[in-house]
Amino acid sequence: MNIPTLFNLIRLKCIAITTVVILTSCVSAQELFQKGVAEEQAGNQHQAFDYYTLAIKADTNFVKAYNNRALIYMQQDQLSLATADLDTALNIDANYGSALVNRGTVYEKQGDLKSAYTLYEKATKTTPDLVAGHFNAAKAALSLRLINEAARHIEAAEKLVNHEPVVDLLAGRIYMAANHPQKAYDLFNRLYQNDANDSEALAGLIESSIQLNRHSEAVKHAEQLVKVRPNCADCIVLLSSLYIENNQKDTATNTLAKAVENPNFASNTAIRYRLALLYASTSQNSKAIAQLEDYLKLRGDETDDEATSARTLLESLRKK
């Protein structure tokens, strides 16, 4: 490298350092932080990160800057760096709701759901109007099977938002777990009315309809789910099971028979096994044998209960 080039590089570095010094000395931490927020909203994550860092240099007690920089670290899956920023923020302000929620999220990403729930719960007390605190607490409580706590937090979240779909969906799941199928049905139905292709809402409608003994409704919603998710094998199996429970065995058989002709389900053992059972139950033995043989080829040497039952049934049918 020649001397002029080296000099230019040194000069550029000096300019960059001078710029940082000027920014951190002449612009307030709040202004730097707001510039970071603006950059992040514009999709410029790298620039946002730099502004949050400058805000921290301008004010080492600026908890919002630590929190927002931690969020960027989290999005980059740099959890140790995110933890450091969030712990710093909480050392400065132990009651800062957003940092509590985000620190809880880091715990959750690391598989420590109990610690996550503890922080979410604390956030709901320090910042009761923070939707994320109640929502995350409700979700974690449901996973921990703390159903009453989950219901309490999701009800608080619902009061803070006006039928936000993601909140309604979680609320529906919690009400199902709390044995309130009608409340769950009403929420899932609202979601479905807003979007007839919402597969999660349809799944919720199916489950709540079954709990409410509305089997015809469950079938209708399962049929719609199959239309929305035509390549979902579990959806096909569920629909066939509902047909059987609704005394529509022929329809169940035809549904499964059509499915096995679909190349997307060629290697699906669940569909073939259930179709074989239906054929066997109606004495269509040759068809049952064909499906069982294909099923066992796909299962290979596996010896779980279903595979063992399939082998036993096949031997029995061959003797007839």
BALOBA-1460 file (C-alpha; in Angstrom, 3 decimals):
// residues 320
<rec num="1" residu="m" x="0.000" y="0.000" z="0.000"/>
<rec num="2" residu="n" x="1.473" y="3.394" z="-0.958"/>
<rec num="3" residu="i" x="1.793" y="6.344" z="1.442"/>
<rec num="4" residu="p" x="-1.052" y="8.483" z="-0.033"/>
<rec num="5" residu="t" x="-3.492" y="5.572" z="0.128"/>
<rec num="6" residu="l" x="-2.504" y="4.821" z="3.712"/>
<rec num="7" residu="f" x="-2.893" y="8.494" z="4.600"/>
<rec num="8" residu="n" x="-6.380" y="8.577" z="3.057"/>
<rec num="9" residu="l" x="-7.447" y="5.488" z="5.048"/>
<rec num="10" residu="i" x="-6.197" y="7.051" z="8.286"/>
<rec num="11" residu="r" x="-7.981" y="10.297" z="7.409"/>
<rec num="12" residu="l" x="-11.258" y="8.445" z="6.743"/>
<rec num="13" residu="k" x="-11.019" y="6.604" z="10.054"/>
<rec num="14" residu="c" x="-10.375" y="9.864" z="11.848"/>
<rec num="15" residu="i" x="-13.404" y="11.422" z="10.160"/>
<rec num="16" residu="a" x="-15.548" y="8.428" z="11.209"/>
<rec num="17" residu="i" x="-14.335" y="8.669" z="14.805"/>
<rec num="18" residu="t" x="-14.882" y="12.418" z="14.799"/>
<rec num="19" residu="t" x="-18.421" y="11.904" z="13.453"/>
<rec num="20" residu="v" x="-19.250" y="9.499" z="16.300"/>
<rec num="21" residu="v" x="-17.818" y="11.915" z="18.855"/>
<rec num="22" residu="i" x="-19.823" y="14.792" z="17.407"/>
<rec num="23" residu="l" x="-23.021" y="12.701" z="17.297"/>
<rec num="24" residu="t" x="-22.655" y="11.489" z="20.861"/>
<rec num="25" residu="s" x="-21.702" y="14.907" z="22.203"/>
<rec num="26" residu="c" x="-23.990" y="17.228" z="20.208"/>
<rec num="27" residu="v" x="-27.094" y="15.055" z="19.782"/>
<rec num="28" residu="s" x="-29.108" y="13.850" z="22.750"/>
<rec num="29" residu="a" x="-29.513" y="10.155" z="23.514"/>
<rec num="30" residu="q" x="-33.248" y="10.503" z="22.942"/>
<rec num="31" residu="e" x="-32.686" y="11.952" z="19.460"/>
<rec num="32" residu="l" x="-30.264" y="9.171" z="18.601"/>
<rec num="33" residu="f" x="-32.735" y="6.624" z="19.883"/>
<rec num="34" residu="q" x="-35.563" y="8.082" z="17.772"/>
<rec num="35" residu="k" x="-33.308" y="7.970" z="14.710"/>
<rec num="36" residu="g" x="-32.748" y="4.296" z="15.482"/>
<rec num="37" residu="v" x="-36.479" y="3.680" z="15.735"/>
<rec num="38" residu="a" x="-37.037" y="5.448" z="12.400"/>
<rec num="39" residu="e" x="-34.330" y="3.386" z="10.720"/>
<rec num="40" residu="e" x="-35.746" y="0.170" z="12.122"/>
<rec num="41" residu="q" x="-39.245" y="1.039" z="10.921"/>
<rec num="42" residu="a" x="-37.752" y="1.678" z="7.481"/>
<rec num="43" residu="g" x="-36.212" y="-1.795" z="7.530"/>
<rec num="44" residu="n" x="-32.664" y="-0.581" z="8.050"/>
<rec num="45" residu="q" x="-31.697" y="-2.830" z="10.935"/>
<rec num="46" residu="h" x="-27.961" y="-2.228" z="10.725"/>
<rec num="47" residu="q" x="-28.355" y="1.556" z="10.875"/>
<rec num="48" residu="a" x="-30.861" y="1.213" z="13.698"/>
<rec num="49" residu="f" x="-28.382" y="-0.889" z="15.655"/>
<rec num="50" residu="d" x="-25.706" y="1.783" z="15.230"/>
<rec num="51" residu="y" x="-28.020" y="4.541" z="16.458"/>
<rec num="52" residu="y" x="-29.063" y="2.519" z="19.516"/>
<rec num="53" residu="t" x="-25.383" y="1.958" z="20.282"/>
<rec num="54" residu="l" x="-24.695" y="5.693" z="19.960"/>
<rec num="55" residu="a" x="-27.656" y="6.421" z="22.242"/>
<rec num="56" residu="i" x="-26.171" y="4.091" z="24.848"/>
<rec num="57" residu="k" x="-22.796" y="5.847" z="24.547"/>
<rec num="58" residu="a" x="-24.543" y="9.185" z="25.016"/>
<rec num="59" residu="d" x="-26.452" y="7.903" z="28.053"/>
<rec num="60" residu="t" x="-25.336" y="4.641" z="29.629"/>
<rec num="61" residu="n" x="-28.590" y="4.477" z="31.624"/>
<rec num="62" residu="f" x="-30.879" y="4.643" z="28.568"/>
<rec num="63" residu="v" x="-32.900" y="1.439" z="29.118"/>
<rec num="64" residu="k" x="-34.977" y="1.746" z="25.930"/>
<rec num="65" residu="a" x="-31.838" y="1.736" z="23.796"/>
<rec num="66" residu="y" x="-30.541" y="-1.413" z="25.519"/>
<rec num="67" residu="n" x="-33.940" y="-3.045" z="25.041"/>
<rec num="68" residu="n" x="-34.195" y="-2.210" z="21.346"/>
<rec num="69" residu="r" x="-30.646" y="-3.260" z="20.615"/>
<rec num="70" residu="a" x="-31.353" y="-6.522" z="22.423"/>
<rec num="71" residu="l" x="-34.317" y="-7.118" z="20.120"/>
<rec num="72" residu="i" x="-32.008" y="-6.853" z="17.125"/>
<rec num="73" residu="y" x="-29.619" y="-9.311" z="18.758"/>
<rec num="74" residu="m" x="-32.568" y="-11.664" z="19.324"/>
<rec num="75" residu="q" x="-33.604" y="-11.448" z="15.680"/>
<rec num="76" residu="q" x="-30.041" y="-12.413" z="14.791"/>
<rec num="77" residu="d" x="-30.204" y="-15.280" z="17.305"/>
<rec num="78" residu="q" x="-27.359" y="-13.764" z="19.330"/>
<rec num="79" residu="l" x="-29.006" y="-14.607" z="22.623"/>
<rec num="80" residu="s" x="-25.981" y="-14.070" z="24.867"/>
<rec num="81" residu="l" x="-25.572" y="-10.497" z="23.610"/>
<rec num="82" residu="a" x="-29.303" y="-9.906" z="23.926"/>
<rec num="83" residu="t" x="-29.182" y="-11.224" z="27.495"/>
<rec num="84" residu="a" x="-26.347" y="-8.843" z="28.369"/>
<rec num="85" residu="d" x="-28.271" y="-5.812" z="27.098"/>
<rec num="86" residu="l" x="-31.528" y="-6.844" z="28.763"/>
<rec num="87" residu="d" x="-29.836" y="-7.611" z="32.076"/>
<rec num="88" residu="t" x="-28.176" y="-4.189" z="31.933"/>
<rec num="89" residu="a" x="-31.543" y="-2.541" z="31.267"/>
<rec num="90" residu="l" x="-33.165" y="-4.420" z="34.168"/>
<rec num="91" residu="n" x="-30.289" y="-3.573" z="36.503"/>
<rec num="92" residu="i" x="-31.043" y="0.072" z="35.752"/>
<rec num="93" residu="d" x="-34.841" y="-0.322" z="35.919"/>
<rec num="94" residu="a" x="-36.021" y="-3.645" z="37.311"/>
<rec num="95" residu="n" x="-39.648" y="-2.796" z="36.469"/>
<rec num="96" residu="y" x="-39.222" y="-1.923" z="32.792"/>
<rec num="97" residu="g" x="-42.000" y="-3.992" z="31.218"/>
<rec num="98" residu="s" x="-40.649" y="-4.373" z="27.679"/>
<rec num="99" residu="a" x="-37.255" y="-5.561" z="28.928"/>
<rec num="100" residu="l" x="-38.963" y="-8.033" z="31.274"/>
<rec num="101" residu="v" x="-40.982" y="-9.467" z="28.394"/>
<rec num="102" residu="n" x="-37.969" y="-9.673" z="26.099"/>
<rec num="103" residu="r" x="-35.784" y="-11.253" z="28.784"/>
<rec num="104" residu="g" x="-38.572" y="-13.773" z="29.283"/>
<rec num="105" residu="t" x="-38.591" y="-14.442" z="25.545"/>
<rec num="106" residu="v" x="-34.862" y="-15.200" z="25.668"/>
<rec num="107" residu="y" x="-35.495" y="-17.675" z="28.488"/>
<rec num="108" residu="e" x="-38.252" y="-19.241" z="26.398"/>
<rec num="109" residu="k" x="-35.962" y="-19.554" z="23.376"/>
<rec num="110" residu="q" x="-33.470" y="-21.283" z="25.664"/>
<rec num="111" residu="g" x="-36.119" y="-23.755" z="26.840"/>
<rec num="112" residu="d" x="-36.617" y="-22.322" z="30.328"/>
<rec num="113" residu="l" x="-40.364" y="-21.713" z="30.241"/>
<rec num="114" residu="k" x="-40.793" y="-21.386" z="33.999"/>
<rec num="115" residu="s" x="-38.289" y="-18.531" z="34.228"/>
<rec num="116" residu="a" x="-39.901" y="-16.951" z="31.183"/>
<rec num="117" residu="y" x="-43.341" y="-17.106" z="32.787"/>
<rec num="118" residu="t" x="-42.007" y="-15.535" z="35.997"/>
<rec num="119" residu="l" x="-40.783" y="-12.506" z="34.047"/>
<rec num="120" residu="y" x="-43.927" y="-12.249" z="31.937"/>
<rec num="121" residu="e" x="-45.978" y="-12.336" z="35.121"/>
<rec num="122" residu="k" x="-43.840" y="-9.594" z="36.647"/>
<rec num="123" residu="a" x="-44.265" y="-7.471" z="33.503"/>
<rec num="124" residu="t" x="-48.056" y="-7.680" z="33.839"/>
<rec num="125" residu="k" x="-47.758" y="-6.223" z="37.341"/>
<rec num="126" residu="t" x="-45.237" y="-3.484" z="36.612"/>
<rec num="127" residu="t" x="-46.818" y="-2.516" z="33.274"/>
<rec num="128" residu="p" x="-50.452" y="-3.689" z="33.337"/>
<rec num="129" residu="d" x="-51.313" y="-2.029" z="30.011"/>
<rec num="130" residu="l" x="-48.573" y="-3.893" z="28.108"/>
<rec num="131" residu="v" x="-50.379" y="-6.363" z="25.834"/>
<rec num="132" residu="a" x="-47.225" y="-8.402" z="25.175"/>
<rec num="133" residu="g" x="-46.851" y="-9.092" z="28.885"/>
<rec num="134" residu="h" x="-50.345" y="-10.540" z="29.275"/>
<rec num="135" residu="f" x="-50.219" y="-12.365" z="25.930"/>
<rec num="136" residu="n" x="-46.852" y="-14.023" z="26.591"/>
<rec num="137" residu="a" x="-47.851" y="-14.850" z="30.153"/>
<rec num="138" residu="a" x="-51.048" y="-16.481" z="28.881"/>
<rec num="139" residu="k" x="-49.185" y="-18.495" z="26.244"/>
<rec num="140" residu="a" x="-46.528" y="-19.663" z="28.695"/>
<rec num="141" residu="a" x="-49.112" y="-20.496" z="31.363"/>
<rec num="142" residu="l" x="-51.051" y="-22.613" z="28.860"/>
<rec num="143" residu="s" x="-47.896" y="-24.552" z="27.976"/>
<rec num="144" residu="l" x="-47.215" y="-25.035" z="31.687"/>
<rec num="145" residu="r" x="-50.825" y="-26.212" z="32.166"/>
<rec num="146" residu="l" x="-51.551" y="-23.304" z="34.510"/>
<rec num="147" residu="i" x="-54.988" y="-22.938" z="32.982"/>
<rec num="148" residu="n" x="-56.544" y="-20.499" z="35.455"/>
<rec num="149" residu="e" x="-53.549" y="-18.178" z="35.170"/>
<rec num="150" residu="a" x="-53.635" y="-18.472" z="31.383"/>
<rec num="151" residu="a" x="-57.325" y="-17.510" z="31.347"/>
<rec num="152" residu="r" x="-56.687" y="-14.552" z="33.651"/>
<rec num="153" residu="h" x="-53.913" y="-13.169" z="31.457"/>
<rec num="154" residu="i" x="-55.668" y="-13.703" z="28.133"/>
<rec num="155" residu="e" x="-58.773" y="-11.958" z="29.441"/>
<rec num="156" residu="a" x="-56.590" y="-8.995" z="30.390"/>
<rec num="157" residu="a" x="-55.021" y="-8.997" z="26.919"/>
<rec num="158" residu="e" x="-58.455" y="-9.100" z="25.268"/>
<rec num="159" residu="k" x="-59.510" y="-6.023" z="27.214"/>
<rec num="160" residu="l" x="-56.471" y="-4.126" z="25.908"/>
<rec num="161" residu="v" x="-57.049" y="-4.912" z="22.215"/>
<rec num="162" residu="n" x="-60.104" y="-4.978" z="19.992"/>
<rec num="163" residu="h" x="-60.320" y="-8.549" z="18.727"/>
<rec num="164" residu="e" x="-56.754" y="-8.898" z="17.531"/>
<rec num="165" residu="p" x="-56.718" y="-12.252" z="15.619"/>
<rec num="166" residu="v" x="-53.605" y="-13.644" z="17.304"/>
<rec num="167" residu="v" x="-55.058" y="-12.821" z="20.732"/>
<rec num="168" residu="d" x="-58.448" y="-14.323" z="19.851"/>
<rec num="169" residu="l" x="-56.794" y="-17.499" z="18.589"/>
<rec num="170" residu="l" x="-54.825" y="-17.991" z="21.793"/>
<rec num="171" residu="a" x="-57.897" y="-17.128" z="23.850"/>
<rec num="172" residu="g" x="-59.859" y="-19.814" z="22.025"/>
<rec num="173" residu="r" x="-57.219" y="-22.420" z="22.819"/>
<rec num="174" residu="i" x="-57.140" y="-21.394" z="26.458"/>
<rec num="175" residu="y" x="-60.932" y="-21.513" z="26.777"/>
<rec num="176" residu="m" x="-60.890" y="-25.015" z="25.302"/>
<rec num="177" residu="a" x="-58.312" y="-26.054" z="27.888"/>
<rec num="178" residu="a" x="-60.440" y="-24.415" z="30.589"/>
<rec num="179" residu="n" x="-63.473" y="-26.424" z="29.425"/>
<rec num="180" residu="h" x="-65.370" y="-23.436" z="28.060"/>
<rec num="181" residu="p" x="-66.061" y="-24.718" z="24.523"/>
<rec num="182" residu="q" x="-68.830" y="-22.216" z="23.754"/>
<rec num="183" residu="k" x="-66.580" y="-19.233" z="24.488"/>
<rec num="184" residu="a" x="-63.877" y="-20.847" z="22.383"/>
<rec num="185" residu="y" x="-66.331" y="-21.584" z="19.563"/>
<rec num="186" residu="d" x="-67.490" y="-17.964" z="19.458"/>
<rec num="187" residu="l" x="-63.914" y="-16.713" z="19.110"/>
<rec num="188" residu="f" x="-62.946" y="-19.259" z="16.463"/>
<rec num="189" residu="n" x="-66.145" y="-18.530" z="14.564"/>
<rec num="190" residu="r" x="-65.397" y="-14.792" z="14.563"/>
<rec num="191" residu="l" x="-61.968" y="-15.515" z="13.110"/>
<rec num="192" residu="y" x="-63.485" y="-17.836" z="10.515"/>
<rec num="193" residu="q" x="-66.100" y="-15.277" z="9.493"/>
<rec num="194" residu="n" x="-63.293" y="-12.785" z="8.865"/>
<rec num="195" residu="d" x="-61.246" y="-15.312" z="6.878"/>
<rec num="196" residu="a" x="-62.793" y="-18.555" z="5.613"/>
<rec num="197" residu="n" x="-59.295" y="-19.843" z="4.787"/>
<rec num="198" residu="d" x="-57.983" y="-19.522" z="8.341"/>
<rec num="199" residu="s" x="-56.921" y="-23.124" z="9.000"/>
<rec num="200" residu="e" x="-56.228" y="-22.521" z="12.688"/>
<rec num="201" residu="a" x="-59.687" y="-21.059" z="13.190"/>
<rec num="202" residu="l" x="-61.188" y="-24.054" z="11.379"/>
<rec num="203" residu="a" x="-59.225" y="-26.487" z="13.551"/>
<rec num="204" residu="g" x="-60.541" y="-24.655" z="16.609"/>
<rec num="205" residu="l" x="-64.100" y="-24.792" z="15.284"/>
<rec num="206" residu="i" x="-63.799" y="-28.535" z="14.728"/>
<rec num="207" residu="e" x="-62.507" y="-29.172" z="18.243"/>
<rec num="208" residu="s" x="-65.042" y="-26.907" z="19.958"/>
<rec num="209" residu="s" x="-67.924" y="-28.285" z="17.849"/>
<rec num="210" residu="i" x="-67.010" y="-31.811" z="18.943"/>
<rec num="211" residu="q" x="-66.953" y="-30.725" z="22.584"/>
<rec num="212" residu="l" x="-70.366" y="-29.139" z="22.114"/>
<rec num="213" residu="n" x="-71.689" y="-32.349" z="20.477"/>
<rec num="214" residu="r" x="-72.313" y="-30.526" z="17.201"/>
<rec num="215" residu="h" x="-70.953" y="-33.316" z="15.034"/>
<rec num="216" residu="s" x="-72.540" y="-32.159" z="11.788"/>
<rec num="217" residu="e" x="-70.895" y="-28.769" z="12.250"/>
<rec num="218" residu="a" x="-67.578" y="-30.441" z="12.980"/>
<rec num="219" residu="v" x="-67.860" y="-32.362" z="9.699"/>
<rec num="220" residu="k" x="-68.700" y="-29.195" z="7.758"/>
<rec num="221" residu="h" x="-65.690" y="-27.394" z="9.176"/>
<rec num="222" residu="a" x="-63.435" y="-30.390" z="8.545"/>
<rec num="223" residu="e" x="-64.549" y="-30.456" z="4.918"/>
<rec num="224" residu="q" x="-63.624" y="-26.792" z="4.623"/>
<rec num="225" residu="l" x="-60.263" y="-27.459" z="6.287"/>
<rec num="226" residu="v" x="-59.465" y="-30.108" z="3.661"/>
<rec num="227" residu="k" x="-60.306" y="-27.594" z="0.930"/>
<rec num="228" residu="v" x="-58.040" y="-25.001" z="2.536"/>
<rec num="229" residu="r" x="-55.224" y="-27.514" z="3.115"/>
<rec num="230" residu="p" x="-55.599" y="-30.118" z="0.349"/>
<rec num="231" residu="n" x="-52.145" y="-31.620" z="0.977"/>
<rec num="232" residu="c" x="-52.675" y="-32.163" z="4.695"/>
<rec num="233" residu="a" x="-52.832" y="-35.897" z="5.393"/>
<rec num="234" residu="d" x="-53.852" y="-35.397" z="9.020"/>
<rec num="235" residu="c" x="-56.790" y="-33.285" z="7.829"/>
<rec num="236" residu="i" x="-57.954" y="-36.153" z="5.586"/>
<rec num="237" residu="v" x="-57.685" y="-38.640" z="8.444"/>
<rec num="238" residu="l" x="-59.568" y="-36.306" z="10.780"/>
<rec num="239" residu="l" x="-62.359" y="-35.786" z="8.241"/>
<rec num="240" residu="s" x="-62.723" y="-39.534" z="7.707"/>
<rec num="241" residu="s" x="-62.913" y="-40.105" z="11.474"/>
<rec num="242" residu="l" x="-65.639" y="-37.480" z="11.774"/>
<rec num="243" residu="y" x="-67.575" y="-39.074" z="8.929"/>
<rec num="244" residu="i" x="-67.471" y="-42.395" z="10.792"/>
<rec num="245" residu="e" x="-68.631" y="-40.788" z="14.041"/>
<rec num="246" residu="n" x="-71.442" y="-39.127" z="12.078"/>
<rec num="247" residu="n" x="-72.573" y="-42.511" z="10.653"/>
<rec num="248" residu="q" x="-71.180" y="-41.741" z="7.195"/>
<rec num="249" residu="k" x="-68.904" y="-44.763" z="6.808"/>
<rec num="250" residu="d" x="-69.254" y="-44.937" z="3.010"/>
<rec num="251" residu="t" x="-68.272" y="-41.282" z="2.703"/>
<rec num="252" residu="a" x="-65.290" y="-41.919" z="4.966"/>
<rec num="253" residu="t" x="-64.201" y="-44.839" z="2.790"/>
<rec num="254" residu="n" x="-64.568" y="-42.853" z="-0.425"/>
<rec num="255" residu="t" x="-62.611" y="-39.946" z="1.072"/>
<rec num="256" residu="l" x="-59.687" y="-42.179" z="2.034"/>
<rec num="257" residu="a" x="-59.809" y="-44.136" z="-1.230"/>
<rec num="258" residu="k" x="-59.590" y="-40.897" z="-3.189"/>
<rec num="259" residu="a" x="-56.721" y="-39.744" z="-0.983"/>
<rec num="260" residu="v" x="-54.542" y="-42.816" z="-1.625"/>
<rec num="261" residu="e" x="-54.787" y="-42.066" z="-5.342"/>
<rec num="262" residu="n" x="-53.265" y="-38.652" z="-4.702"/>
<rec num="263" residu="p" x="-49.481" y="-38.738" z="-5.388"/>
<rec num="264" residu="n" x="-48.970" y="-36.423" z="-2.393"/>
<rec num="265" residu="f" x="-50.205" y="-39.193" z="-0.092"/>
<rec num="266" residu="a" x="-48.573" y="-42.168" z="-1.853"/>
<rec num="267" residu="s" x="-46.296" y="-42.877" z="1.108"/>
<rec num="268" residu="n" x="-48.733" y="-41.937" z="3.865"/>
<rec num="269" residu="t" x="-49.289" y="-44.942" z="6.109"/>
<rec num="270" residu="a" x="-52.036" y="-43.434" z="8.293"/>
<rec num="271" residu="i" x="-54.429" y="-43.052" z="5.380"/>
<rec num="272" residu="r" x="-53.740" y="-46.560" z="4.030"/>
<rec num="273" residu="y" x="-54.147" y="-48.234" z="7.419"/>
<rec num="274" residu="r" x="-57.475" y="-46.548" z="8.117"/>
<rec num="275" residu="l" x="-58.733" y="-47.343" z="4.654"/>
<rec num="276" residu="a" x="-57.750" y="-50.986" z="5.163"/>
<rec num="277" residu="l" x="-59.707" y="-51.086" z="8.433"/>
<rec num="278" residu="l" x="-62.791" y="-49.653" z="6.734"/>
<rec num="279" residu="y" x="-62.560" y="-52.172" z="3.895"/>
<rec num="280" residu="a" x="-62.153" y="-55.009" z="6.399"/>
<rec num="281" residu="s" x="-65.146" y="-53.825" z="8.437"/>
<rec num="282" residu="t" x="-67.355" y="-54.054" z="5.335"/>
<rec num="283" residu="s" x="-65.933" y="-57.433" z="4.218"/>
<rec num="284" residu="q" x="-64.111" y="-55.958" z="1.216"/>
<rec num="285" residu="n" x="-61.244" y="-58.266" z="2.019"/>
<rec num="286" residu="s" x="-59.274" y="-58.095" z="-1.232"/>
<rec num="287" residu="k" x="-59.179" y="-54.302" z="-1.044"/>
<rec num="288" residu="a" x="-58.232" y="-54.458" z="2.638"/>
<rec num="289" residu="i" x="-55.407" y="-56.912" z="1.873"/>
<rec num="290" residu="a" x="-54.047" y="-54.674" z="-0.903"/>
<rec num="291" residu="q" x="-53.957" y="-51.643" z="1.383"/>
<rec num="292" residu="l" x="-52.379" y="-53.590" z="4.247"/>
<rec num="293" residu="e" x="-49.678" y="-54.961" z="1.963"/>
<rec num="294" residu="d" x="-48.841" y="-51.473" z="0.721"/>
<rec num="295" residu="y" x="-48.945" y="-50.197" z="4.292"/>
<rec num="296" residu="l" x="-46.490" y="-52.823" z="5.546"/>
<rec num="297" residu="k" x="-44.117" y="-52.225" z="2.638"/>
<rec num="298" residu="l" x="-43.974" y="-48.587" z="3.694"/>
<rec num="299" residu="r" x="-43.484" y="-49.485" z="7.372"/>
<rec num="300" residu="g" x="-40.691" y="-51.974" z="6.682"/>
<rec num="301" residu="d" x="-39.432" y="-53.755" z="9.798"/>
<rec num="302" residu="e" x="-41.097" y="-51.403" z="12.288"/>
<rec num="303" residu="t" x="-42.776" y="-53.207" z="15.192"/>
<rec num="304" residu="d" x="-44.956" y="-50.663" z="16.994"/>
<rec num="305" residu="d" x="-48.519" y="-51.553" z="18.010"/>
<rec num="306" residu="e" x="-50.120" y="-50.329" z="14.786"/>
<rec num="307" residu="a" x="-47.670" y="-52.206" z="12.541"/>
<rec num="308" residu="t" x="-48.123" y="-55.368" z="14.619"/>
<rec num="309" residu="s" x="-51.912" y="-55.067" z="14.418"/>
<rec num="310" residu="a" x="-51.684" y="-54.584" z="10.651"/>
<rec num="311" residu="r" x="-49.637" y="-57.789" z="10.265"/>
<rec num="312" residu="t" x="-52.081" y="-59.721" z="12.436"/>
<rec num="313" residu="l" x="-55.080" y="-58.428" z="10.465"/>
<rec num="314" residu="l" x="-53.394" y="-59.220" z="7.150"/>
<rec num="315" residu="e" x="-52.722" y="-62.834" z="8.200"/>
<rec num="316" residu="s" x="-56.314" y="-63.189" z="9.332"/>
<rec num="317" residu="l" x="-57.748" y="-61.841" z="6.076"/>
<rec num="318" residu="r" x="-55.527" y="-64.068" z="3.964"/>
<rec num="319" residu="k" x="-56.976" y="-67.135" z="5.719"/>
<rec num="320" residu="k" x="-60.531" y="-66.201" z="4.825"/>
